[in-house]
């Protein structure tokens, strides 16, 4: 019984550490855009944790910057998620990649303007169980 409990505790710790590592990779990937748009790390963490999300254009333009950096949106705002898994393989953990890629494809839909596209995508993504 003690061995099983010990194993379970180690397993939980591994999952928590792995999730923390993935979260840090995501924040590091966002870093140039966070700094450029004066977005605090906490703003990103709160949004990912579904605690609160800023509702201003600068916050959403930060995510447009990230989408361009990740090559799933172009400078003119055209959506292209065809290579998402390959382009983001060093950022998203392999175990979570199918989940995140499916959410991105569901949420990142071309709208009339860049801001409409990115607002819809971010709000949709943040409402989903992305595990980031």
N, C-alpha and C positions, 0 to 999 in steps of 0.2 A: 504494500500500500504506500509506504513511504517513498519507494523508488518511482512509482507512478506519479505521485504528487511532485516529486523533484523534477521528473521529466516534463510534466505539464508547466511548471514554473519556468524552466529553461526555454521551452517552446514559446511561451508568452513573451519572454524577454527577447528572444530572437525576432519575433514578429514586430515588437515595438521598436527595436533597434533598426531593423530593416526599413520600417516605415519612416523613422526619423531620418535615416540616411537618404531615402528617396525624397523626402520633404526638403532636405538641405540641397540636394541636386536640383530640384525645381527652383528653389529660391536663388541658387547660384546662377542658374540659367536666366532667371528674370533680372538679375542684378543690373546689367547695363540699362535696361528699361526702367527699373525702379529708380535708379539714380537720375536718369534723364527726365523723368516725369515727377520727381520729388514725391514718390510713394514710399511710405515706411514699410519695413519688413512686417510689422504688426498688421498693417492694412491687408497685406497679402495673406498672412496667417489667419486673420479673422475671417476673411472671405473664404479661404479654403476650408476652414472649420465651420462654416455656415453660421458664425456668430453675428457678424454684421458685414455689410458690404458698402463701401462708399458709393454714392450715387452722383458722381460728377464726371464731366467729360474727361478730365485728366486721368482719372482712374481707368476708364475704359480705353483711352488712347494708349495707356501703358500696355494693355493687353493686345492692342493692335501692333505695337512695337514688338511684343513677344511673338505674335503670329507671323510677322515678317521675318523675325530672327529665326524662327523655326521652319520657315519656308512653306507654311500652309496658308499664307496670304501674301499677295504681291504688294508692292508699293502703292499701286492704284486701288487696292482693296479687293482684288479678285481672289476668290477662295479656291484652293487646290489642296485637298487632303490625300491625294493619291499616294504620296510617299511618306505619310506621317510616321508610320512605324519605323522606317529606315532613318528618317531625319531625326527622330527623337529617341532612338535606341540607347543613346548614352545618358539620357535624362530620366526616362520612365523605366522602372524595373520590368524585366521581361514577364514576371508573373502578373503584373497589373496592366501591361501594354494592351491586351485585347479589350479590356474594360475601358481604358482611357481613349483608345482609338475609336471604339464604337460610340462613345459619348461625343467626341469631337465631330465625328461624321454626322451624328444626329443633330448636334447643336450649331455647328458652323455652316450656316446656310446663307447663300448670297441674298442680300437685301438691296434696297435702292441706294443706300449710302453706306460708306465705311462705318460710320458711327452706329447706324441701325444694325448692320451685320454684326459688329463686335459686341454691342449691348445685348442683342439677342443671344449670341454665342456664350458670353460670359455668364449671363443670368441663368441660362439653361444648364451650363456646365456646373455652376455652383450649386444648383438644385439637385444635381445627380449624385449618386454614390461613386465618386471618382477615386476614393482611397488615397488621396495625396495629402 
